[in-house]
Each structure stands twice: as structure tokens, then as C-alpha cells.
Amino acid sequence: MDCNDCEFRPELHYDDQFQIWVKAEAAGTLLIGMTDLSQTLAGKILHVRVRRPGSLRPAGKPVATVETGKWAGPVPNVFDCEIVTGNEEVMDNPSLINADPYEHWIARVRSTVAVAQALAGLPTGEAARTAYCERAKRDNIRCRRA
């Protein structure tokens, strides 16, 4: 593991709080999932609800909601997009996010602007790794998997 036992994947793009990761697909769609930091803070995930396909989601409005035994919260959205689909496998078995958050995306979306433009403000690579590790250490987050 990379930082405080938290996995980091440099090929992905991240929001500024490192709650979500974003991955571009060849078809021009984007996958959104939770980071190791985020799934650890959430705890055992019991339910995932993705907004209805075709829904337009402006930046700042969630693409999905995640529920645990003691908490319910948004899966943030950092660019204007349209929901293409939710990951049925994750909705049927939400604990997959706790087991391996980078292999189990939550929502597939289509940006309302070019993919490169949507990703332009999201950290990636070594710059993202540095900030991710700083967050893990600053907030004393020690990641664990279910």
C-alpha cells in the first residue's frame, strides 16, 4: 500500500478531497468510483444508489448515494455530466467497494464537455500521489479493506 496503508493509482484522476477517482474510457465515457481513503472513512457499505440513467448532474451534485450502518452520503460529481448507467454488480453487492474500490466503479457518465476538458482540473500522477498521501497523513486515515 502506498500511504498509511491506502492504495493509490497514479493513472486515475481525483477530486480535490480524494473522495472519488475518475477514469476515461475509449468510448468517451467516464467511470467514477470511491478511493481507498473514501471507502475507509465510510465504513462497511450496505447500499449504493446511482441516479437514473439520462439524468443530468451538474458539478457539485452527486451521481450516487452510498449508505453504511451509521452514515449516508453522496458520491460527489466534479463536472457537468449525464448518467449513462450504474454498476449493477456494485448495486447488488456494495461491499465490493470495501474489498477493492479501484476495481469496482459506481457510475458511468458522459461529460457535457470534451473528456480532456472535464479531466483538466483533476489531479493525476505524482502530483495527485503527493496530495493523497498528505491527506491520509494529515487526517490520520489508515486504510483497511473488508
N, C-alpha and C positions, 0 to 999 in steps of 0.2 A: 504494500500500500504506500501511497505517496506522502501524505501529510496527516499526522495524528491518526494513522490507520485508515485514512479516507482515500479512496481511489479517485484519480483524476485522469481524464483522457484529453490529451492536447489537440486532437483533431476536431473536437467539438467546439461549438460556440456556447457562451454562457451569458446569463443575465448578470447585472452588476452585483447582486447579492449571492450569486452561485446557488440559487434555488432550482433553476432549470438548466438543461442543456438543449441545444438545437442542432440538428444535423440536416444538411441539404441532401435531397435525393435527386437522382438523374432525371426524373420526370418533372422536376421543377417544384416539387412539394417539399415540405419541411417536417421533420419529426420533432416532437417536443417530449421531453421526459424529465424526471426528477434526478437531481445529483445525489451522490452518496451523502453529502452534508445534509441535504434536504430530507432524504428518507430517514436518516438517523434522528434528526430533530422531530420528525413527525411521529416516529414510533411505528408499531405494528399497524400497517394499512389494512383496513377492513372493507373499504368501499371506494370505488372510483367512478365518478360520473362525468362523462365528456359532453359538452354542449352538442346540440343536434347538428348533424351534417347540413351544410348550407348556411349555418349561422355565421353572420359577420361579427367578428370580435375586434374592436379597436384596441390599440395598445393600452395597457392598464386594466383591461377587463379579462378575467380568467377564461382559459379554454376548457378547464375542467375543475372539479372539486374532489378533494381527497378527504376521507374520513378515517379517523382512528377511534379507539375506545374513549378517548378523552378530548378529542380535537377534530374540528372540520375546518379546512382551509382551501384557498384557491391554488390552482396551478397557474402561475402568472403568465401573462402574454406581453411581449415586449415590442410587437409590431402589429400593424393592422393586418388581419387575415380572415380567411373563410375556413371553417371547419370542413375537412374532407371526410374524416372518419375517426372514430375512437378505436383503440386497440382492444378488440373483443377478448383476446386472451387475458389481458390485464384486467378488464372489467369483470371477467368471470373468476379470476384468481388474483386479486390485488396484491397478495403477499409476494408475487413475483418481483414487484418493485423493491421490496425489502431484501430479497435474495440477490438480485443483480440489477440495480437501477439503470445501468447503461445498456443492457441488452433488451430492456423492456420499455419501449416508448409508450406514451399515454395517448397523444393525439397526432394525427397527420393533418397538416394545414396547408393552405395555399396563400402566400403573401399577396397583398393587393398592389405591391410594387415589385420590381425585379428582385430576385433572391439575393443578389450581391448587395443591393441597397438595404434590404431587410437585415442582413447579417453585418453590415458595415460597422455598426456601433457596438457589436457584441464581442467581448474579449475572447481570444483563442490562443493556442500555442503557449509559449513560455511566459508571456505577459499574464495570461489567464492563470497559469500554474502558480505564479508568484502571488497573485491576489487571492487565489483559492486557499493556498497554504496560510497566508496571513489571516484570512477569516477563520480557518479551522483553529489556528493557534490563539488568536485574539479572543474568540468565543469559547475556547477550550472544548471544541467538539471532537470527540473520539468516535469515529465511525464504527458501527457494528452491523453485521448482516444477520438476517433471520435464518 
